[in-house]
Amino acid sequence: MNLDTLPIGAIARISTIDWAAIPETEGHRLRSLGIDAGALVEPMHKGILFWRDPISVRVGRMTVALRRKVALAIQCEAAA
């Protein structure tokens, strides 16, 4: 499943990220924040507009806001 469809409060591990689908500057920001394959993520909140933008995600002790199109490029698997 991708990060966009992960239920609020569910903890998952990032399995892959489609870096080609993300602008280079955004990809650099994500890597510097620790969002890469193997990281644990937990969706905290989704926007209330039609596009449900932005999505706030907990990574470690940080909460990061992501655009939905970026969240669609992040594939997750259930954390063991």
C-alpha positions in Angstrom: 0.0 0.0 0.0 1.2 3.6 -0.4 1.5 6.2 2.3 -1.6 8.0 1.0 -3.9 5.0 1.7 -2.3 4.1 5.1 -5.0 4.6 7.9 -4.5 7.3 10.5 -2.5 5.9 13.4 -1.2 2.8 11.6 2.5 2.3 11.9 4.3 1.0 8.7 7.8 0.7 7.3 8.7 2.4 4.0 9.6 -0.3 1.5 10.3 1.7 -1.6 10.1 5.3 -2.8 9.6 6.2 -6.5 12.2 9.0 -6.5 11.5 9.7 -10.2 7.9 10.7 -9.3 9.1 13.3 -6.8 10.8 16.6 -7.7 14.5 16.6 -6.9 14.3 19.4 -4.3 11.5 17.6 -2.5 13.5 14.3 -2.6 16.5 16.0 -1.0 14.2 17.4 1.7 12.7 14.0 2.4 16.1 12.3 2.6 17.4 15.0 5.0 14.4 14.4 7.2 15.1 10.6 7.4 12.3 9.6 5.0 13.8 6.7 3.1 13.4 2.9 2.7 13.3 1.2 6.1 12.0 4.2 8.1 8.9 3.8 10.3 6.1 6.2 9.5 2.7 6.9 11.1 0.1 9.1 9.4 -1.3 11.5 11.9 -3.7 13.7 10.0 -5.1 14.2 6.5 -6.4 17.5 5.1 -10.1 18.0 4.9 -10.3 19.4 1.3 -11.2 17.3 -1.7 -7.6 16.3 -2.4 -6.9 15.5 1.3 -3.8 17.7 1.2 -1.5 17.9 3.2 -0.8 14.7 5.0 1.1 14.9 8.3 3.3 11.9 9.0 5.3 11.1 12.1 8.8 9.9 11.4 10.7 9.1 14.5 10.0 12.1 16.8 9.2 14.5 14.0 6.0 15.3 12.3 6.4 16.1 8.6 3.8 17.6 6.2 3.7 15.9 2.8 1.7 16.6 -0.3 -0.5 13.8 -1.4 1.3 13.3 -4.7 4.5 12.7 -2.7 2.7 10.3 -0.4 1.5 8.4 -3.5 5.2 7.7 -4.5 6.0 6.1 -1.1 5.2 2.4 -0.8 4.8 1.0 2.8 4.4 -2.4 4.4 3.1 -3.3 7.8 5.7 -2.9 10.6 6.6 -6.1 12.3 
